């Protein structure tokens, strides 16, 4: 199913460890950090969950060029990110956990932000969607007038599920379902004049149903399930499966995404809402949002220029990585060189091209297509060699300092993180003809091409091997 998620993205950081002693300078626990895991939050979490379910997901959001945005792009592998300029830093929420218990949370960059910009591609993703989920986290994306117009038009033809936020904008009229939690619903209703002592989920939902002009309102109540209200219908309580969880983070995001899917599949409203509540409970039972952390790292010393390492963007947990290496080299006045490709069967032509690229600077970082990316580009019979083995072979070459695996069809997102001074590609065209030329020039880099080596290619090597197999 082709689903577009519209909303604000956050970077969630989990610092996990154990505490066995108190600090000598204050009566506070000392946390021995075991790992640091980063994941997409807010609308990014909705998109990630839907992508994991196998849907084709486009995320319409705002994303900057800071470190937080770089981590978000890695966490959003498998999602088509269509982003306007946010004019604000990436909001980051860092949770410190001892075992499974959250101890403290730090928020950075979460102050009110200007209204983000939109692009034609963002509006087209809304127009072409089979279902839309709006995950409003109060950062302004749903305030953009062009996006609101596109959402109102989408609501006339496909299911639109809107998960609101107290600091966000009101849903556009005509959306299928709005999914406030109980606290949000009662606060909005009492602001509208209802008696807080007599306002529960049903009363608040009825008020919001008329205020927002939506097809239905589903007031979520955590472990107590939800209450569904629709125009002309009776309130319907929906129980939730009992789960023993320490952190309910992400349940509402899971519910909103599932609800849109079930509505698109043709389920009646009550059936779709019941299934969505069940999905949210199952999501928490399976570990919740923390289980989706795809970028993990153990504490490490600052990388040296001679570092050789691998960063698996779509599933990795090794650090330092290629991005850190690039920053370290630049900080010492060095030149960062990058190249990219599938490198399915490593041959002499590859080795010569890589050696030539390394000679142009102080480090060489290889952007390597993931297995999924190779299949999309070259067909179901490729790759011949798995991404793990391809990366290991590349790192065995003295001229390669780091490998970064990317899951998209093109390396643009990967390049935006590394920001090489020189981007090297093999071919018989001019550097200006490279599709990455404009991107690399944006930060002052340049493109260089080196010639192909005749009679040395992956296809030729594969054909030769087939004759002797």
N, C-alpha and C positions, 0 to 999 in steps of 0.2 A: 504494500500500500504506500502511496506517495503522500507523505504527511509533512506539513510545514509547521514548525514551532516558532512562534513570535514572542520575544520577550528579552529580559535582561539576564546576562550571564554573570555569575560570580565564580571566584576561585575558592574552593574549599580545600584547606590544608589540614591533614590529620597528623599530629606528632604523637606517635605511640611509643610507650615505654613502660618501665617498671619503677616503683618507688620502694626502697627498702630502708631509707634512712632520712633523717632530717638535716637540713642545712645547718652548719655551725654558726652562721651569721644571722640566722632568722629562723623562727619556728615554722618552717615550711618544708614540704617534702622535696627531696632531690629526685628528679626524674632522669633515669638513665635511658636515653633515647635509643630505641631499637630500629625504627624506620620513620621516614617522613613520606606521606602519600598525598598526592594532589589529585583532585578530581573536579570536573565541571559541576557547578552548582546553579541553582535557579533554572532558567530556561535551558541551560546546558545540560542539566541533569535529566530533564524531560526528554531532550533530544537523544542523549546517550542511551537511556533506557529503551526508547523506541527503536533506535538503531540496533541495539543488542537483540531486540525481538525480530529483527530481519526486515524492518521497514526501510523504505527509501526516504531519508529524512533531510530536509533543508532547515537550517536554523537562521532566522532573520533576527539580527541582534546588532549590538554595537561592540566593537572590539578594537583596542588600541594597539600600540607597538611596544608596551613596556614588558618587563619580565613576567608579570602575571598573565598577560595575554599570550605570551609564548607557551607557558605551561598549559593554558586553556586550549590552545590549538592542538597540542599533543594529546590532551585528554579527550578531544573531540574527534579523534580519528574515526572515520566511517560516517561522519556527518558532513554534509555540504554546508559550510559556514559562509553566509552572505552578510557582511557586516558593513555598517556605516561608521563614520568616525564618532566616538563617544564624547570627545572634548573633556574627558575626565579620566583619572587613573582606574585601573582594574580593581573593583572592590574585592577584597580578600578577607576570608574568615578562617582563622587558624584555631583549631581545637587541640588541646593537649589531653591525651587520654592515658590513664593508668589502667592497663588491662583493657577492659571493655567500658570503663566508666569515664565519662567526660569530666575533667576537673576545672578547666577554665577556657574561655574563648577570647581571642583578640580580633578586633575588626579594624581593617585599614582601608582607606579610600572609599568609605561608605557614606560620605556626605552627599547631600543633594547634588545632582548633576544637571547640566544643560540638556535640552532636548537633542538627542542624537540625530544625525542626518540619515537620509534614506537614499537608495539607489534604484535604478530601473530594474536591476536583477532581483533586488529584495521584493519589490512590488510584484514582479512576474512570478516569483516563487509562491506568493500568497494566491495569485490568480489561478495558478495551475494545480493547486493542491487538491487532493481528494478528501482531506480532512485537515483542520487547523486547530492547534492548541495554543492559547495565549497564556504565557507564564509571566505575569506582571510582577516584578519585584521592585517597583517604584523608582527605577533609574531613567525613566523617560521615553523608552522606545514606543510605548503605546500612546504617548502624547503626540507623537509626530502626526500631523494632519493627513499626510499622504498615506501613511500606514493605516490610520483609522478608516479612511475612505476605502482602502483595499479590503480591510477586514469586514466592513459593512457589506460590501459587494459579495464577498465570499460567503457570508452568513446566509445569503439568499439562495445558495445552491449546494453547499456542503455543510456537514456538521462543524460548528465552531464551539469549542469548549474554552471557557475563559476562567482562569484561576486568578482572582483579584488580589490586590495588596492594599493595605491601609494608606500607603503613600503613593499609590498608583492612580491611574485614571479610571473613570467609570467604563464598564463594558459598552461597546457599541450596541445599538438596539438590534434585536433579532437573532442574537446568538442562541445556540441550542440550549446550553446549560452553563450557568455560572456556579463555581464551586468554592464559596468562602468557607473558612472554618468557623466554628461557633463563636469564638472571640471576635473575629472580624465582622460577622453578621450582626451580632448584638450591639457592637460598638456603632456600626453604621446605622442601625435601626434606632438606637437611643439618641444619636445625633439628629435623626430626623423627627424626633419628638415622641417616640414611644416610651412608655414607663419602664425603666430598667428593671424594676422589681417584678414586672409581669411579662417580661420579654424573654422567651426561650427560643429554641431553634425554629419551631413552627411559626411563631409570631414574627420573628425576624425575617425568616424566609419569605413569608407572605408579603411583608413590607418591601423587601428587595425585589421580589418578582414584579411588583407594580412599578417600582422606581426604575428598574433597569430595562424593562420591556423584553426580557429574555423568555425563551420557551419554557425554561425550568430553572430552579435554584436547588442545588444539592448542598446542604449545610453539613459539613463533616464534623464529627465529634470524637476524633481519636479512637481509642479502644471501644467507645460506645457506638461506633458505626457512623451512620449519617441519616439525615432526614431529607426526603425528596418532596419538593413542592412544584406543581405545574398549574398552569392556568385552568381553572374550573375543576381541578382534581383534588382529592383528599391528600392530606399529608401522609407520607408512607415512611415508616421507620425501617432502616436497613441495618441489621446487626453486622458486626465485624467479628471475624474469627479471632479468638484469644491468642495472643502471642506474647511471649516474655522477652521484651527488648529493652535495652538501656537507652537507646537513642532512636527516636521515631523519625529522624531527619529523612526527608525524601518521600514520605508516604503520600502527601498531597500531590506531589509532582507525578508519582506513579499513577495515582488515581485519575488525574486529569488526562494523562496520555492514554490510559486504558479506556476511559470513557469515550473519547473521540474515536478510537478504533472500533469499539463495539457498536457505536451508533452508525459508523460508516458501513459496518458489516450487515446492518439491517435489523439489529435487535431493537425491540421496543424499549422505550425510555426506562421503565422500571427494571427490565432485565439487564440493560446496559449498565445502569447504576449499581445494581447488585453485583454484577461481574466485576466492575471497577473497584468496589469496596473489597471484594475477595482478593483481587490482584494486589491491592495495596497491602493487605494483611500478609499475603504470601511473600511479597517483596521484603517486608520487615523481617519476617521469619527467616528469610535467606540471607540476612545480614544488612539489608537496607542500603542506603547510599554509600556507606563505607566499603561495601563489597565491590563497588564500581571504580575504586581508585585504580587507575591504570598507570600512573607514574609514581613509582616508589623509589626511595633511595636511602641508603644507610649513610650516616655521617661520614664525611671524608675530608681530608686535608685539601687545601686549595690546589688546583691542578697545576702541574708544571708544564712547560712548553713541550717537553718530550713525551707527554702522555700519549699512550695508544689505547683507545677504548671504543666501546660500542654502545650506542644508545638506540634501543628499540622503541621508536616513537609509539607504535601501536600496542606494545605489550611489555615494555622493558622496565627494569628496575635496577639498572646499573648506573653508577655515578662515580667519578665525574663523567660528563658526556661531551659530545662534539660542540655543543653551544658553549659550555664552560671553557673548553679548550680555545675556541675562537676568541672569547673575551680575554683570556689570559695572554694569548699571543698579541692581540691588539694593545693591551695595556702595557706591553713591553716594547711597543713600536714596531712589531713584526707585521708581516703580510700574511693574511689568511687566504688560502686557495681552496676552492671546492670544485667538485665535479659530480656527475650523477649518471645513473643508468641502472639496467637490470643485472648486468654481469652474471648471466645465467651459467654459461660455461666459460670460466676464466681462461683466456688464451694469450698468446704472445702479443697480439695487437693491444689488448687491454693493458698488459704490463708496460708496454712502451708508452702508451698514452698517459697512464698514471705516473710513470717516472718523469715524463716531460712536465706534467702539471705540478708535481712536487718541486721541481727545480725552479719554479717561478716564485716561490715564497717560503715561509718559515714553517708551515704545516699544511697538510692536505687532508680535507674532510670529504668523504665519499657519501653522497646522498643516494641511498639504495632503495629501489622499488620493493615493496613488500610482496609476498606471494600473491595476495589478492589483486594488487595493482598490476603485477605481471600478467595474471590471467586475463584481466580486463583488456590489457593492451595487446597481448599476443595470442590469446586463445586458451581453451581449456587444457591443452596439452602442455602448457608451460606454467610455471618454471620447471626445468629439468632438475635443478638443485634447489633445496629449500633455502629460505632466507637465512636461517641460522648458519648453514654451511657456507653460503655465499659470503656472509659477513666475516666468518672466521677465516676464509681463504684470503679475502681482501686485507684483513688485519695482519695476516702472516707476511704480507709484502712490506719490505722496509720503507717504501715510499708512502704508505698509507698510515696516517696518524689516528684517525677516528672514522667510524661509520655511523651514519644516522639513517635509520629505516623510516620511510614515509609510506602511508597507505593511500594517498591520493594518486590521480593519474599523472599529475605534474608536480614538480618539486617546489612550486612557488612558496607554499607555506613553510616548508623546510628551509628554503633560502632566506625567508624573512626572519627566521630565528637566528641563523648562522651569520647572515649579512657578510658574505665573503668579499674581500677586496678584489679577487679575481675569480671568475666563473669559467671553467674550462670544459669544452665539449669537443668531441671528435667529429669531423665532417669536412665536406668540400664547399662550405658556404662561408660567407663573411660573418664576423662577429655581430654585425648590426642586424643580421637576419635571424638570429637566435630569438625564440619567443621570450626568453628570460631577460633580454637585453634591457628593456625599459625598466623592469623591476630592479635589476642590479644597479643600473645607473642612478636610481632613486636615492641610494645612500652613498653615491660617489664611487661605486665599484665599476669594473669593466669586464667585458667578455672577451675570451680568447678561444680560437679554434685551433686544433692540431689535426693534421690529415689522417684519414683512415689508412690502415696498412693493408694493401691488396692481398687477397687470398687468405685473410685471417678474420674469421667471423664466427659467431656462435652457431649460426645456421649451417655453415660449412663444416664445423667441427662435429655438430650433431649428426649431419648426414654421413660423415666418415665413420663415426662410431656405430651408426646403424648398420653399416655394411659388414662390420666385423662382429656384431653381437650374435 
